Amino acid sequence: MNPLSTYHEPVMLQECLEGLLIQPDGIYVDVTFGGGGHSRAILDKLTTGRLLVFDQDPDAVANAEEFKDDKRFTFIAANFRHLKRYLKLHKAEKVNGILADLGVSSHQINTPERGFSTRFDAELDMRMNPANEKTAREVINTRSTTELQRILGMYGEVMNAKTAAEAIFSARHNSQIETVNDLKDILMRYAPKHRENKYFAQVFQALRIEVNDELSVLEEFLTQVPEVLNPGDRLVVMSYHSLEDRLVKNFIQKGKFFGEVEKDFYGNEIKPMKSVTRKPVEATPEEVAINPRARSAKLRVAEKI
Ligand SMILES: C[S@@+](CC[C@H](N)C(=O)[O-])C[C@H]1O[C@@H](n2cnc3c(N)ncnc32)[C@H](O)[C@@H]1O
């Protein structure tokens, strides 16, 4: 068994590799290195090619140890919102394929003190990069009710977002809300009976998106992708919730995040990418049975026009 397999089991590995159309001498980017599952498989397919990887979480660096002497491999400890800048810095202005496996790793979820999981009591943190200032604790304790309602409603699709926001607001008058259990205790009476886990998962998803600025980061990243790919080269993205998938889908199909595709004088669509997968690819039931995280994954492949 791979020693790192407990860190994160790569989702839809074969589908990602096929989507990238890997050439052995090409330059590839994995913007979400995590446990390195996808990266390792990409490297296996390269001869003289290069692989540049990003991860903003310092915990992920340890997983790159096995590649540290591999001249084909470059680890970039940064947020992929700075894709273009770092590729330029590492002399890879143009690349042949980009993989993004969005969201948090199993390692992040399963490390109690990171505060991502509803299963463990810990300080409300949820930063993928612990050097960032914004934490879940700060969001919960300082935002107005309107702002909390927006976060819970928009990012978590929490159905009683207003009530939950008001409950948080009034609870924090007595004392700061410090921990996962503090927050769960406040919201427990508003969680639908027998569906508490799903409710808290939505609340936590909302906070995580806000803390890590996930949707604007994704938009910034996607906008840079066509600038670093050559025509015919591929982008493969896996998302785990509908808000991310909608941004990816709109960008691929329309070249923008909202509204309709623009057309030129002759009626040709103006967009930098075209879809390779008509519908998003989903994991097989066999994979989901082994790796439950794969259940919500939606994979889209696009090609630079
Ligand atoms: C789902 S895991 C990737 C797992 C990886 N594909 C594997 O096989 O092990 C996502 C990883 O991307 C990182 N990440 C998420 N958003 C990021 C961002 N905006 N910039 C850099 N890294 C990010 C997280 O820290 C996490 O380690």
The ligand as a Tripos MOL2 file, in Angstrom:
@<TRIPOS>MOLECULE
LIG
   27    29     1     0     0
SMALL
NO_CHARGES

@<TRIPOS>ATOM
      1 C1         -8.7470   17.7190   -2.8580 C.3       1 LIG1
      2 S1         -7.1310   18.0130   -2.3200 S.3       1 LIG1
      3 C2         -6.1310   17.4420   -3.6580 C.3       1 LIG1
      4 C3         -5.7650   16.0140   -3.5510 C.3       1 LIG1
      5 C4         -4.7910   15.5380   -4.5950 C.3       1 LIG1
      6 N1         -5.3450   15.5960   -5.9150 N.3       1 LIG1
      7 C5         -4.3290   14.1380   -4.2830 C.2       1 LIG1
      8 O1         -4.4820   13.2440   -5.1290 O.co2     1 LIG1
      9 O2         -3.7950   13.9040   -3.1930 O.co2     1 LIG1
     10 C6         -6.9970   19.7280   -2.5220 C.3       1 LIG1
     11 C7         -5.6510   20.3220   -2.1310 C.3       1 LIG1
     12 O3         -5.5480   21.5710   -2.7910 O.3       1 LIG1
     13 C8         -5.1290   22.5540   -1.9040 C.3       1 LIG1
     14 N2         -5.7660   23.7920   -2.3240 N.ar      1 LIG1
     15 C9         -7.0890   24.0690   -2.3140 C.ar      1 LIG1
     16 N3         -7.2960   25.2970   -2.7780 N.ar      1 LIG1
     17 C10        -6.0780   25.8130   -3.1010 C.ar      1 LIG1
     18 C11        -5.6420   27.0480   -3.6380 C.ar      1 LIG1
     19 N4         -6.4900   28.0190   -3.9060 N.pl3     1 LIG1
     20 N5         -4.3150   27.2140   -3.8610 N.ar      1 LIG1
     21 C12        -3.4370   26.2290   -3.5730 C.ar      1 LIG1
     22 N6         -3.7840   25.0380   -3.0460 N.ar      1 LIG1
     23 C13        -5.0900   24.8370   -2.8180 C.ar      1 LIG1
     24 C14        -5.5720   22.1020   -0.5310 C.3       1 LIG1
     25 O4         -4.6960   22.6320    0.4450 O.3       1 LIG1
     26 C15        -5.4860   20.5850   -0.6520 C.3       1 LIG1
     27 O5         -4.2510   20.1010   -0.2040 O.3       1 LIG1
@<TRIPOS>BOND
     1     1     2 1
     2     2     3 1
     3     2    10 1
     4     3     4 1
     5     4     5 1
     6     5     6 1
     7     5     7 1
     8     7     8 2
     9     7     9 1
    10    10    11 1
    11    11    12 1
    12    11    26 1
    13    12    13 1
    14    13    14 1
    15    13    24 1
    16    14    15 ar
    17    14    23 ar
    18    15    16 ar
    19    16    17 ar
    20    17    18 ar
    21    17    23 ar
    22    18    19 1
    23    18    20 ar
    24    20    21 ar
    25    21    22 ar
    26    22    23 ar
    27    24    25 1
    28    24    26 1
    29    26    27 1
@<TRIPOS>SUBSTRUCTURE
     1 LIG1         1 GROUP 0 **** ****
